[in-house]
């Protein structure tokens, strides 16, 4: 569990609430962050309705409906009716217990690998020119922002004595990419040839669209370069930005999370899960979106885990350039 304590500078109840949280944890594993908020704009971004505010995995368990963002002092009414400047240890303990309870059915084992082909990964096989074509397509996207046409790919397929159209069809059949009704590339994970909710500006390259939030987070690892990811919370439309510099990711707002989900049933990632992997400004919005989509199973993941997913799936894609081994047939 990640616990975030939001306070104004020099809040007299900041040390009180930290002591009570420590007492309420009683051996429970958790990470606690103290964030100082200085104005109402920042308070709105964090979901702070007074100092101190406690977030459990991004959710305020003591939130009052309709309470506006505020940097004023906050009062808490305990179960015995008393009013204090911090929740009691018992109230905190109960809130932690409820936050840890599952509110959705358990996700399938592969829910945290929704774009990784059930553990098989996104790196196409070397055989039959599949990997050579995949890497040529990804590099073309990264440098131009668009999908290559057949004329660009024919020289890549030729050493393998294959037509580019046949190589693309095989890549599509194995869900390394998707094609439109004309046979043109519509998406080559992590890139999309058509606009999506996730825009990625590549340093020294092009502005590209990614298929989902995890795809966007995987692009800097795949290309080994800095990027700026621009997206928005599907619930509120509030911008979410991830700036990657030297491998380090800075999230704005800091409370932003990713919901990783999928729909049941077979199908390519583009249909089953890509539109269910989104950035949200906080865990509360992610859970609200999930509640509105009962056909989607998944969970909220925070910065480190989301970054690791993107790196694990897409980091290897351009790391190996296969030697050309023409077919002898």
C-alpha positions as CSV (number, residue, x, y, z in Angstrom):
1,X,0.0,0.0,0.0
2,X,1.2,3.5,-0.8
3,X,0.2,6.2,1.7
4,X,0.5,9.8,0.8
5,X,0.1,12.5,3.4
6,X,-0.7,15.9,2.0
7,X,-0.1,18.9,4.2
8,X,0.5,22.6,4.0
9,X,4.0,23.8,5.1
10,X,4.4,23.8,8.9
11,X,1.1,22.1,9.4
12,X,0.9,21.3,13.2
13,X,-1.0,18.1,12.5
14,X,1.6,16.7,10.1
15,X,3.7,14.9,12.7
16,X,0.5,13.8,14.5
17,X,-0.9,12.1,11.5
18,X,2.4,10.4,10.6
19,X,2.7,9.0,14.1
20,X,-0.9,7.7,14.0
21,X,-0.4,6.1,10.6
22,X,2.7,4.3,11.9
23,X,0.7,3.1,14.8
24,X,-2.2,2.0,12.6
25,X,0.1,0.0,10.3
26,X,1.1,-2.5,13.0
27,X,3.4,-4.4,10.8
28,X,1.5,-3.9,7.5
29,X,3.9,-3.2,4.6
30,X,3.4,0.3,3.2
31,X,5.3,3.2,1.7
32,X,4.5,6.6,3.2
33,X,5.3,9.9,1.4
34,X,4.8,13.4,2.8
35,X,3.9,16.0,0.2
36,X,3.7,19.7,1.0
37,X,1.0,21.6,-1.0
38,X,1.2,25.3,-1.3
39,X,-1.8,26.5,-3.3
40,X,-5.3,25.4,-4.3
41,X,-4.3,24.5,-7.9
42,X,-1.9,22.0,-6.6
43,X,-4.5,20.9,-4.0
44,X,-7.0,20.2,-6.8
45,X,-4.4,18.2,-8.7
46,X,-3.8,16.0,-5.7
47,X,-7.4,15.8,-4.4
48,X,-6.5,17.5,-1.2
49,X,-9.5,19.0,0.7
50,X,-7.6,20.4,3.7
51,X,-4.4,19.8,5.7
52,X,-3.7,17.1,6.4
53,X,-5.2,14.8,3.8
54,X,-4.4,11.1,3.7
55,X,-4.4,9.1,0.4
56,X,-4.4,5.3,0.5
57,X,-3.2,4.1,-3.0
58,X,-4.3,7.5,-4.3
59,X,-7.8,7.5,-2.6
60,X,-9.0,9.7,0.3
61,X,-10.9,7.3,2.5
62,X,-12.2,10.2,4.6
63,X,-13.4,12.3,1.7
64,X,-16.6,14.3,2.2
65,X,-18.8,14.4,-0.9
66,X,-18.6,17.7,-2.7
67,X,-15.7,19.0,-0.6
68,X,-13.7,21.5,-2.6
69,X,-9.9,21.6,-2.9
70,X,-8.4,23.5,0.0
71,X,-5.2,24.4,1.8
72,X,-7.0,25.3,5.0
73,X,-6.9,23.2,8.2
74,X,-9.0,20.0,8.0
75,X,-11.0,18.5,10.9
76,X,-12.0,14.9,11.3
77,X,-14.9,13.6,13.3
78,X,-14.1,10.2,14.9
79,X,-16.6,7.5,15.5
80,X,-17.2,8.6,19.1
81,X,-18.2,12.0,17.8
82,X,-15.0,13.9,18.9
83,X,-13.4,16.3,16.4
84,X,-9.6,16.4,15.9
85,X,-7.1,17.6,13.3
86,X,-6.2,14.1,12.3
87,X,-8.0,10.7,12.0
88,X,-7.7,8.5,15.0
89,X,-5.5,5.4,14.9
90,X,-8.6,3.2,15.0
91,X,-10.2,5.1,12.0
92,X,-6.9,4.9,10.1
93,X,-6.6,1.2,10.8
94,X,-10.2,0.5,9.6
95,X,-9.6,2.6,6.4
96,X,-6.4,0.6,5.7
97,X,-8.3,-2.6,6.1
98,X,-11.1,-1.5,3.8
99,X,-8.6,-0.2,1.2
100,X,-6.9,-3.6,1.1
101,X,-10.2,-5.4,0.4
102,X,-10.7,-6.5,-3.2
103,X,-13.5,-4.5,-4.8
104,X,-13.3,-6.3,-8.2
105,X,-12.9,-10.0,-9.1
106,X,-9.3,-11.1,-9.1
107,X,-7.6,-10.3,-12.4
108,X,-6.3,-13.1,-14.5
109,X,-2.7,-14.1,-14.2
110,X,-1.7,-12.3,-17.4
111,X,-3.5,-9.0,-16.7
112,X,-0.2,-7.3,-16.0
113,X,1.2,-8.6,-19.3
114,X,-1.7,-7.5,-21.6
115,X,0.5,-6.4,-24.5
116,X,3.1,-9.1,-24.0
117,X,1.4,-12.0,-25.8
118,X,0.8,-14.1,-22.7
119,X,4.5,-14.0,-21.8
120,X,5.8,-14.7,-25.3
121,X,6.8,-11.1,-25.7
122,X,6.6,-8.6,-28.6
123,X,9.9,-9.4,-30.3
124,X,9.1,-11.2,-33.6
125,X,11.0,-14.3,-34.6
126,X,14.1,-14.0,-36.8
127,X,12.7,-16.6,-39.2
128,X,11.1,-15.6,-42.6
129,X,12.2,-12.0,-42.2
130,X,9.6,-11.3,-39.5
131,X,12.0,-9.5,-37.1
132,X,13.8,-7.6,-39.8
133,X,10.5,-6.3,-41.1
134,X,9.2,-5.5,-37.5
135,X,12.3,-3.5,-36.7
136,X,12.3,-1.6,-40.0
137,X,8.6,-0.7,-39.3
138,X,9.4,0.5,-35.7
139,X,12.3,2.6,-36.8
140,X,10.3,4.2,-39.6
141,X,7.6,5.1,-37.1
142,X,10.1,6.6,-34.7
143,X,11.8,8.8,-37.3
144,X,8.7,9.8,-39.4
145,X,5.7,9.4,-37.1
146,X,4.0,7.3,-39.7
147,X,3.8,3.7,-40.9
148,X,6.0,2.6,-43.9
149,X,4.3,1.5,-47.1
150,X,5.0,-1.7,-49.1
151,X,7.6,0.1,-51.2
152,X,9.7,0.8,-48.1
153,X,9.4,-2.8,-46.9
154,X,10.0,-4.7,-50.2
155,X,13.8,-4.3,-49.9
156,X,13.6,-5.6,-46.3
157,X,11.6,-8.7,-47.3
158,X,13.5,-9.4,-50.6
159,X,16.6,-11.0,-49.0
160,X,14.3,-13.6,-47.5
161,X,12.7,-14.2,-50.9
162,X,9.3,-13.0,-49.7
163,X,6.9,-10.3,-50.6
164,X,6.4,-7.5,-48.1
165,X,2.7,-8.1,-48.1
166,X,3.1,-11.7,-47.1
167,X,5.5,-10.8,-44.2
168,X,3.0,-8.2,-43.0
169,X,0.2,-10.7,-43.1
170,X,2.2,-13.1,-41.0
171,X,3.1,-10.4,-38.5
172,X,-0.6,-9.5,-38.2
173,X,-1.7,-13.1,-37.7
174,X,0.7,-13.3,-34.7
175,X,-0.4,-9.9,-33.3
176,X,2.9,-8.1,-33.8
177,X,0.9,-5.5,-35.7
178,X,-2.6,-4.8,-37.2
179,X,-3.6,-4.0,-40.7
180,X,-6.5,-2.0,-42.1
181,X,-8.9,-3.3,-44.8
182,X,-6.5,-2.3,-47.5
183,X,-3.6,-4.2,-46.0
184,X,-1.8,-1.0,-44.8
185,X,-0.3,-1.0,-41.3
186,X,-2.7,0.5,-38.8
187,X,-0.6,-0.2,-35.7
188,X,2.7,-1.8,-34.9
189,X,3.0,-2.1,-31.1
190,X,3.8,0.3,-29.5
191,X,3.0,2.7,-32.4
192,X,-0.3,3.6,-33.9
193,X,-0.7,5.0,-37.4
194,X,-3.9,6.8,-36.4
195,X,-4.4,9.3,-33.5
196,X,-4.9,7.8,-30.0
197,X,-5.2,9.3,-26.5
198,X,-1.4,9.1,-26.1
199,X,1.0,11.3,-27.9
200,X,4.8,10.7,-27.6
201,X,7.3,13.3,-28.7
202,X,10.6,11.6,-29.4
203,X,13.8,13.6,-28.9
204,X,15.6,13.8,-32.2
205,X,12.7,12.0,-33.9
206,X,9.1,12.5,-34.6
207,X,5.8,12.9,-32.7
208,X,4.1,9.6,-32.7
209,X,0.9,8.0,-31.3
210,X,1.1,5.0,-29.0
211,X,-1.5,2.3,-28.7
212,X,-1.9,2.6,-24.9
213,X,-0.3,4.0,-21.8
214,X,2.1,1.0,-21.3
215,X,3.1,1.2,-24.9
216,X,3.9,4.9,-24.4
217,X,6.1,4.1,-21.4
218,X,7.9,1.4,-23.3
219,X,9.0,3.7,-26.2
220,X,11.9,5.5,-24.4
221,X,13.4,2.1,-23.4
222,X,12.9,0.7,-26.9
223,X,14.5,3.7,-28.6
224,X,17.1,4.5,-25.9
225,X,16.1,8.2,-26.0
226,X,14.3,10.9,-24.2
227,X,10.6,11.5,-24.8
228,X,7.6,13.5,-23.6
229,X,4.4,11.5,-23.2
230,X,1.2,13.6,-23.3
231,X,-2.1,12.0,-22.4
232,X,-5.3,12.8,-20.4
233,X,-7.4,11.3,-17.7
234,X,-10.5,9.7,-19.5
235,X,-12.7,10.7,-16.5
236,X,-11.9,14.3,-16.2
237,X,-9.9,15.2,-19.3
238,X,-7.1,16.6,-17.1
239,X,-3.7,16.3,-18.8
240,X,-1.2,13.7,-17.7
241,X,2.4,14.1,-18.7
242,X,5.4,11.9,-18.3
243,X,8.8,13.4,-19.2
244,X,11.6,11.0,-19.7
245,X,15.2,12.3,-19.4
246,X,18.2,10.1,-19.2
247,X,16.0,7.1,-18.3
248,X,14.3,8.9,-15.4
249,X,10.6,9.5,-15.6
250,X,8.8,12.5,-14.1
251,X,5.1,12.2,-13.8
252,X,2.7,15.2,-13.7
253,X,0.6,15.1,-11.6
254,X,2.7,13.1,-9.2
255,X,-0.5,11.2,-8.2
256,X,-1.0,9.9,-11.7
257,X,-1.4,6.1,-12.2
258,X,-2.1,3.6,-15.0
259,X,-5.1,1.3,-15.1
260,X,-4.0,-2.0,-16.7
261,X,-6.9,-4.0,-17.9
262,X,-8.3,-6.3,-20.6
263,X,-11.6,-7.6,-21.8
264,X,-12.4,-11.3,-21.7
265,X,-12.2,-13.4,-24.8
266,X,-9.7,-13.9,-27.6
267,X,-8.5,-11.3,-30.1
268,X,-5.5,-9.0,-30.8
269,X,-4.3,-6.6,-28.2
270,X,-5.6,-3.7,-30.2
271,X,-9.2,-5.0,-29.7
272,X,-8.9,-6.7,-26.3
273,X,-7.0,-4.3,-24.1
274,X,-5.3,-1.3,-25.8
275,X,-8.1,1.1,-25.0
276,X,-8.3,-0.2,-21.4
277,X,-4.7,0.8,-20.5
278,X,-4.9,4.5,-19.7
279,X,-3.3,7.2,-17.6
280,X,-5.4,8.7,-14.8
281,X,-4.6,11.6,-12.5
282,X,-5.1,9.4,-9.5
283,X,-6.2,6.0,-8.3
284,X,-9.7,7.2,-7.4
285,X,-10.4,8.2,-11.0
286,X,-9.0,4.9,-12.3
287,X,-11.3,3.0,-10.1
288,X,-14.2,5.1,-11.0
289,X,-13.6,4.4,-14.7
290,X,-13.2,0.7,-14.0
291,X,-16.5,0.7,-12.1
292,X,-18.2,2.2,-15.3
293,X,-16.7,-0.6,-17.4
294,X,-17.7,-4.0,-15.8
295,X,-16.6,-5.8,-18.9
296,X,-13.0,-4.9,-18.1
297,X,-10.9,-6.7,-15.6
298,X,-7.7,-5.1,-14.3
299,X,-6.0,-3.2,-11.6
300,X,-4.3,0.2,-10.8
301,X,-0.5,0.3,-11.0
302,X,1.7,3.0,-9.9
303,X,4.8,4.7,-11.5
304,X,7.5,2.1,-10.9
305,X,5.4,-0.9,-11.9
306,X,3.9,0.8,-15.0
307,X,7.4,1.8,-16.1
308,X,8.7,-1.7,-15.5
309,X,5.9,-3.2,-17.6
310,X,6.6,-0.8,-20.5
311,X,10.4,-1.5,-20.4
312,X,9.9,-5.3,-20.1
313,X,7.6,-5.6,-23.1
314,X,9.2,-3.1,-25.5
315,X,12.7,-2.6,-24.3
316,X,14.1,-5.6,-26.3
317,X,12.5,-4.9,-29.6
318,X,15.3,-2.9,-31.3
319,X,18.2,-4.4,-29.3
320,X,19.0,-7.1,-31.8
321,X,19.3,-6.7,-35.5
322,X,19.1,-10.1,-37.1
323,X,21.5,-11.2,-39.8
324,X,20.0,-11.8,-43.2
325,X,19.6,-15.5,-43.9
326,X,17.8,-15.9,-47.3
327,X,15.7,-18.9,-47.8
328,X,17.2,-21.6,-50.0
329,X,14.0,-22.7,-51.5
